[in-house]
Amino acid sequence: MEILLTALLVFALGMGFVLFRRNTVPVSRDGPFQERRLSVIIPARNEENNLPYLLGSLETQSHKPYEVIVVDDHSEDRTRAVAEGYGVKVIANPDLPSGWTGKNWAVWNGYLQAGGDLIMFLDADVRLAPDALRSLLTAREKEGGVISVVPYHVAEKLYERLALIPNLLGLFAFTSPMERTNPDKGLYGSCILTTREDYEQAKGHESVRGEVLDDLNLGARFMESGVKITNYIGRGMVSFRMYPGGIKSEIQGFSKGAVLSTSKLNIRTTLLVAVWLIGLIAAEAAPFAIGTPVLLPLAIGYVLYTLQIYYLVRYTGRFGIWLPAVHLLSTVFFLYIMLYSVYQVVVLRKVAWKGRSIEVGRRGNP
């Protein structure tokens, strides 16, 4: 019994290595890439604290963008003043029309004002290494199509570090080899780089105007249009600090897409993630199995999962030294997020984000 349980835990843990691919952004300090005008579009709603990090990092790029456009989405803080202080173009987002979600409307209006041949969408909490733009442009030139990046998560406070397991599972979803041929293959919305031609061919954010998961659904539109998608890991190039505003925003941020996103994954990806997670939860039961025959195999599983997590977080984010060792805390947080997400999606039929209530399943006009 003990040997069988140990073998099952090792098998479940192995699914993490099947799902994970170390596809980091290739570093490029001298190109080459075709010189084309790059427009950077940043939707911003109450982002006065985040914008200095992003706009400051854009100023230090080894390759300068043609233009930077900040779309002030009815902010109630100093977002506009902060952006103007960096000399970038700031536009006021028009009132949100029926059938659109806030972010989709903001980035779409930014696109309408953009003059670049290449379009990059960046969330306001993103931070770029000095060679990030050059490296991303070179990678897109090499791969073709559209690229996106899962940023390295810089978690500073304890509640932020609870995002460890949700971030790991998200990384599995974006690096899973089973997603390569998924017709619903998604993008990661924090950092997307595309040509204007491909974006217009996919009908851009207008085609996903009412979607909560704008990035995953936008990826499906690119796939439908025959445009290749390549997703990278941002370690060393692209990072972000996701929820510095408090645990409430962290819960809202993760729960708004936790359940909905699973419907977009290849079923094999979902199954392997589930196997890995079940093994993790079983191993985390070790402290509650003291004095029973299953303590040893569960303890072995806990140690092996902990070692794997320490390896994976090197590419996922900065979660402190000790939290990966007591990952049970993050697993409990993840399970709460999933339950809350189910409640919002199934019972309330709406999710909350950035002070707005978004109906689930709402669609804009085609």
Secondary structure as a PSIPRED ss2 file (coil, helix, strand):
# PSIPRED VFORMAT (PSIPRED V4.0)

   1 M C   1.000  0.000  0.000
   2 E H   0.000  1.000  0.000
   3 I H   0.000  1.000  0.000
   4 L H   0.000  1.000  0.000
   5 L H   0.000  1.000  0.000
   6 T H   0.000  1.000  0.000
   7 A H   0.000  1.000  0.000
   8 L H   0.000  1.000  0.000
   9 L H   0.000  1.000  0.000
  10 V H   0.000  1.000  0.000
  11 F H   0.000  1.000  0.000
  12 A H   0.000  1.000  0.000
  13 L H   0.000  1.000  0.000
  14 G H   0.000  1.000  0.000
  15 M H   0.000  1.000  0.000
  16 G H   0.000  1.000  0.000
  17 F H   0.000  1.000  0.000
  18 V H   0.000  1.000  0.000
  19 L H   0.000  1.000  0.000
  20 F C   1.000  0.000  0.000
  21 R C   1.000  0.000  0.000
  22 R C   1.000  0.000  0.000
  23 N C   1.000  0.000  0.000
  24 T E   0.000  0.000  1.000
  25 V C   1.000  0.000  0.000
  26 P C   1.000  0.000  0.000
  27 V C   1.000  0.000  0.000
  28 S C   1.000  0.000  0.000
  29 R C   1.000  0.000  0.000
  30 D C   1.000  0.000  0.000
  31 G C   1.000  0.000  0.000
  32 P C   1.000  0.000  0.000
  33 F C   1.000  0.000  0.000
  34 Q C   1.000  0.000  0.000
  35 E C   1.000  0.000  0.000
  36 R C   1.000  0.000  0.000
  37 R C   1.000  0.000  0.000
  38 L E   0.000  0.000  1.000
  39 S E   0.000  0.000  1.000
  40 V E   0.000  0.000  1.000
  41 I E   0.000  0.000  1.000
  42 I E   0.000  0.000  1.000
  43 P E   0.000  0.000  1.000
  44 A E   0.000  0.000  1.000
  45 R C   1.000  0.000  0.000
  46 N C   1.000  0.000  0.000
  47 E C   1.000  0.000  0.000
  48 E C   1.000  0.000  0.000
  49 N C   1.000  0.000  0.000
  50 N C   1.000  0.000  0.000
  51 L H   0.000  1.000  0.000
  52 P H   0.000  1.000  0.000
  53 Y H   0.000  1.000  0.000
  54 L H   0.000  1.000  0.000
  55 L H   0.000  1.000  0.000
  56 G H   0.000  1.000  0.000
  57 S H   0.000  1.000  0.000
  58 L H   0.000  1.000  0.000
  59 E H   0.000  1.000  0.000
  60 T C   1.000  0.000  0.000
  61 Q C   1.000  0.000  0.000
  62 S C   1.000  0.000  0.000
  63 H C   1.000  0.000  0.000
  64 K C   1.000  0.000  0.000
  65 P C   1.000  0.000  0.000
  66 Y C   1.000  0.000  0.000
  67 E E   0.000  0.000  1.000
  68 V E   0.000  0.000  1.000
  69 I E   0.000  0.000  1.000
  70 V E   0.000  0.000  1.000
  71 V E   0.000  0.000  1.000
  72 D E   0.000  0.000  1.000
  73 D C   1.000  0.000  0.000
  74 H C   1.000  0.000  0.000
  75 S C   1.000  0.000  0.000
  76 E C   1.000  0.000  0.000
  77 D C   1.000  0.000  0.000
  78 R C   1.000  0.000  0.000
  79 T H   0.000  1.000  0.000
  80 R H   0.000  1.000  0.000
  81 A H   0.000  1.000  0.000
  82 V H   0.000  1.000  0.000
  83 A H   0.000  1.000  0.000
  84 E H   0.000  1.000  0.000
  85 G H   0.000  1.000  0.000
  86 Y C   1.000  0.000  0.000
  87 G C   1.000  0.000  0.000
  88 V C   1.000  0.000  0.000
  89 K E   0.000  0.000  1.000
  90 V E   0.000  0.000  1.000
  91 I E   0.000  0.000  1.000
  92 A E   0.000  0.000  1.000
  93 N C   1.000  0.000  0.000
  94 P C   1.000  0.000  0.000
  95 D C   1.000  0.000  0.000
  96 L C   1.000  0.000  0.000
  97 P C   1.000  0.000  0.000
  98 S C   1.000  0.000  0.000
  99 G C   1.000  0.000  0.000
 100 W C   1.000  0.000  0.000
 101 T C   1.000  0.000  0.000
 102 G H   0.000  1.000  0.000
 103 K H   0.000  1.000  0.000
 104 N H   0.000  1.000  0.000
 105 W H   0.000  1.000  0.000
 106 A H   0.000  1.000  0.000
 107 V H   0.000  1.000  0.000
 108 W H   0.000  1.000  0.000
 109 N H   0.000  1.000  0.000
 110 G H   0.000  1.000  0.000
 111 Y H   0.000  1.000  0.000
 112 L H   0.000  1.000  0.000
 113 Q H   0.000  1.000  0.000
 114 A C   1.000  0.000  0.000
 115 G C   1.000  0.000  0.000
 116 G C   1.000  0.000  0.000
 117 D C   1.000  0.000  0.000
 118 L E   0.000  0.000  1.000
 119 I E   0.000  0.000  1.000
 120 M E   0.000  0.000  1.000
 121 F E   0.000  0.000  1.000
 122 L E   0.000  0.000  1.000
 123 D C   1.000  0.000  0.000
 124 A C   1.000  0.000  0.000
 125 D C   1.000  0.000  0.000
 126 V E   0.000  0.000  1.000
 127 R E   0.000  0.000  1.000
 128 L E   0.000  0.000  1.000
 129 A C   1.000  0.000  0.000
 130 P C   1.000  0.000  0.000
 131 D C   1.000  0.000  0.000
 132 A H   0.000  1.000  0.000
 133 L H   0.000  1.000  0.000
 134 R H   0.000  1.000  0.000
 135 S H   0.000  1.000  0.000
 136 L H   0.000  1.000  0.000
 137 L H   0.000  1.000  0.000
 138 T H   0.000  1.000  0.000
 139 A H   0.000  1.000  0.000
 140 R H   0.000  1.000  0.000
 141 E H   0.000  1.000  0.000
 142 K H   0.000  1.000  0.000
 143 E H   0.000  1.000  0.000
 144 G C   1.000  0.000  0.000
 145 G C   1.000  0.000  0.000
 146 V E   0.000  0.000  1.000
 147 I E   0.000  0.000  1.000
 148 S E   0.000  0.000  1.000
 149 V E   0.000  0.000  1.000
 150 V E   0.000  0.000  1.000
 151 P C   1.000  0.000  0.000
 152 Y E   0.000  0.000  1.000
 153 H E   0.000  0.000  1.000
 154 V E   0.000  0.000  1.000
 155 A C   1.000  0.000  0.000
 156 E C   1.000  0.000  0.000
 157 K C   1.000  0.000  0.000
 158 L H   0.000  1.000  0.000
 159 Y H   0.000  1.000  0.000
 160 E H   0.000  1.000  0.000
 161 R H   0.000  1.000  0.000
 162 L C   1.000  0.000  0.000
 163 A C   1.000  0.000  0.000
 164 L H   0.000  1.000  0.000
 165 I H   0.000  1.000  0.000
 166 P H   0.000  1.000  0.000
 167 N H   0.000  1.000  0.000
 168 L H   0.000  1.000  0.000
 169 L H   0.000  1.000  0.000
 170 G H   0.000  1.000  0.000
 171 L H   0.000  1.000  0.000
 172 F H   0.000  1.000  0.000
 173 A H   0.000  1.000  0.000
 174 F H   0.000  1.000  0.000
 175 T H   0.000  1.000  0.000
 176 S C   1.000  0.000  0.000
 177 P H   0.000  1.000  0.000
 178 M H   0.000  1.000  0.000
 179 E H   0.000  1.000  0.000
 180 R C   1.000  0.000  0.000
 181 T C   1.000  0.000  0.000
 182 N C   1.000  0.000  0.000
 183 P C   1.000  0.000  0.000
 184 D C   1.000  0.000  0.000
 185 K C   1.000  0.000  0.000
 186 G C   1.000  0.000  0.000
 187 L C   1.000  0.000  0.000
 188 Y C   1.000  0.000  0.000
 189 G C   1.000  0.000  0.000
 190 S C   1.000  0.000  0.000
 191 C E   0.000  0.000  1.000
 192 I E   0.000  0.000  1.000
 193 L E   0.000  0.000  1.000
 194 T E   0.000  0.000  1.000
 195 T E   0.000  0.000  1.000
 196 R H   0.000  1.000  0.000
 197 E H   0.000  1.000  0.000
 198 D H   0.000  1.000  0.000
 199 Y H   0.000  1.000  0.000
 200 E H   0.000  1.000  0.000
 201 Q H   0.000  1.000  0.000
 202 A C   1.000  0.000  0.000
 203 K C   1.000  0.000  0.000
 204 G H   0.000  1.000  0.000
 205 H H   0.000  1.000  0.000
 206 E H   0.000  1.000  0.000
 207 S H   0.000  1.000  0.000
 208 V H   0.000  1.000  0.000
 209 R C   1.000  0.000  0.000
 210 G C   1.000  0.000  0.000
 211 E C   1.000  0.000  0.000
 212 V C   1.000  0.000  0.000
 213 L C   1.000  0.000  0.000
 214 D H   0.000  1.000  0.000
 215 D H   0.000  1.000  0.000
 216 L H   0.000  1.000  0.000
 217 N H   0.000  1.000  0.000
 218 L H   0.000  1.000  0.000
 219 G H   0.000  1.000  0.000
 220 A H   0.000  1.000  0.000
 221 R H   0.000  1.000  0.000
 222 F H   0.000  1.000  0.000
 223 M H   0.000  1.000  0.000
 224 E H   0.000  1.000  0.000
 225 S C   1.000  0.000  0.000
 226 G C   1.000  0.000  0.000
 227 V C   1.000  0.000  0.000
 228 K C   1.000  0.000  0.000
 229 I E   0.000  0.000  1.000
 230 T E   0.000  0.000  1.000
 231 N E   0.000  0.000  1.000
 232 Y E   0.000  0.000  1.000
 233 I E   0.000  0.000  1.000
 234 G C   1.000  0.000  0.000
 235 R C   1.000  0.000  0.000
 236 G C   1.000  0.000  0.000
 237 M C   1.000  0.000  0.000
 238 V E   0.000  0.000  1.000
 239 S E   0.000  0.000  1.000
 240 F E   0.000  0.000  1.000
 241 R C   1.000  0.000  0.000
 242 M C   1.000  0.000  0.000
 243 Y C   1.000  0.000  0.000
 244 P C   1.000  0.000  0.000
 245 G C   1.000  0.000  0.000
 246 G C   1.000  0.000  0.000
 247 I H   0.000  1.000  0.000
 248 K H   0.000  1.000  0.000
 249 S H   0.000  1.000  0.000
 250 E H   0.000  1.000  0.000
 251 I H   0.000  1.000  0.000
 252 Q H   0.000  1.000  0.000
 253 G H   0.000  1.000  0.000
 254 F H   0.000  1.000  0.000
 255 S H   0.000  1.000  0.000
 256 K H   0.000  1.000  0.000
 257 G H   0.000  1.000  0.000
 258 A H   0.000  1.000  0.000
 259 V H   0.000  1.000  0.000
 260 L H   0.000  1.000  0.000
 261 S H   0.000  1.000  0.000
 262 T H   0.000  1.000  0.000
 263 S C   1.000  0.000  0.000
 264 K C   1.000  0.000  0.000
 265 L C   1.000  0.000  0.000
 266 N C   1.000  0.000  0.000
 267 I H   0.000  1.000  0.000
 268 R H   0.000  1.000  0.000
 269 T H   0.000  1.000  0.000
 270 T H   0.000  1.000  0.000
 271 L H   0.000  1.000  0.000
 272 L H   0.000  1.000  0.000
 273 V H   0.000  1.000  0.000
 274 A H   0.000  1.000  0.000
 275 V H   0.000  1.000  0.000
 276 W H   0.000  1.000  0.000
 277 L H   0.000  1.000  0.000
 278 I H   0.000  1.000  0.000
 279 G H   0.000  1.000  0.000
 280 L H   0.000  1.000  0.000
 281 I H   0.000  1.000  0.000
 282 A H   0.000  1.000  0.000
 283 A H   0.000  1.000  0.000
 284 E C   1.000  0.000  0.000
 285 A C   1.000  0.000  0.000
 286 A H   0.000  1.000  0.000
 287 P H   0.000  1.000  0.000
 288 F H   0.000  1.000  0.000
 289 A H   0.000  1.000  0.000
 290 I C   1.000  0.000  0.000
 291 G C   1.000  0.000  0.000
 292 T C   1.000  0.000  0.000
 293 P C   1.000  0.000  0.000
 294 V C   1.000  0.000  0.000
 295 L H   0.000  1.000  0.000
 296 L H   0.000  1.000  0.000
 297 P H   0.000  1.000  0.000
 298 L H   0.000  1.000  0.000
 299 A H   0.000  1.000  0.000
 300 I H   0.000  1.000  0.000
 301 G H   0.000  1.000  0.000
 302 Y H   0.000  1.000  0.000
 303 V H   0.000  1.000  0.000
 304 L H   0.000  1.000  0.000
 305 Y H   0.000  1.000  0.000
 306 T H   0.000  1.000  0.000
 307 L H   0.000  1.000  0.000
 308 Q H   0.000  1.000  0.000
 309 I H   0.000  1.000  0.000
 310 Y H   0.000  1.000  0.000
 311 Y H   0.000  1.000  0.000
 312 L H   0.000  1.000  0.000
 313 V H   0.000  1.000  0.000
 314 R H   0.000  1.000  0.000
 315 Y H   0.000  1.000  0.000
 316 T H   0.000  1.000  0.000
 317 G E   0.000  0.000  1.000
 318 R E   0.000  0.000  1.000
 319 F C   1.000  0.000  0.000
 320 G C   1.000  0.000  0.000
 321 I C   1.000  0.000  0.000
 322 W C   1.000  0.000  0.000
 323 L H   0.000  1.000  0.000
 324 P H   0.000  1.000  0.000
 325 A H   0.000  1.000  0.000
 326 V H   0.000  1.000  0.000
 327 H C   1.000  0.000  0.000
 328 L H   0.000  1.000  0.000
 329 L H   0.000  1.000  0.000
 330 S H   0.000  1.000  0.000
 331 T H   0.000  1.000  0.000
 332 V H   0.000  1.000  0.000
 333 F H   0.000  1.000  0.000
 334 F H   0.000  1.000  0.000
 335 L H   0.000  1.000  0.000
 336 Y H   0.000  1.000  0.000
 337 I H   0.000  1.000  0.000
 338 M H   0.000  1.000  0.000
 339 L H   0.000  1.000  0.000
 340 Y H   0.000  1.000  0.000
 341 S H   0.000  1.000  0.000
 342 V H   0.000  1.000  0.000
 343 Y H   0.000  1.000  0.000
 344 Q H   0.000  1.000  0.000
 345 V H   0.000  1.000  0.000
 346 V H   0.000  1.000  0.000
 347 V H   0.000  1.000  0.000
 348 L H   0.000  1.000  0.000
 349 R C   1.000  0.000  0.000
 350 K E   0.000  0.000  1.000
 351 V E   0.000  0.000  1.000
 352 A E   0.000  0.000  1.000
 353 W E   0.000  0.000  1.000
 354 K C   1.000  0.000  0.000
 355 G C   1.000  0.000  0.000
 356 R E   0.000  0.000  1.000
 357 S E   0.000  0.000  1.000
 358 I E   0.000  0.000  1.000
 359 E E   0.000  0.000  1.000
 360 V C   1.000  0.000  0.000
 361 G C   1.000  0.000  0.000
 362 R C   1.000  0.000  0.000
 363 R C   1.000  0.000  0.000
 364 G C   1.000  0.000  0.000
 365 N C   1.000  0.000  0.000
 366 P C   1.000  0.000  0.000
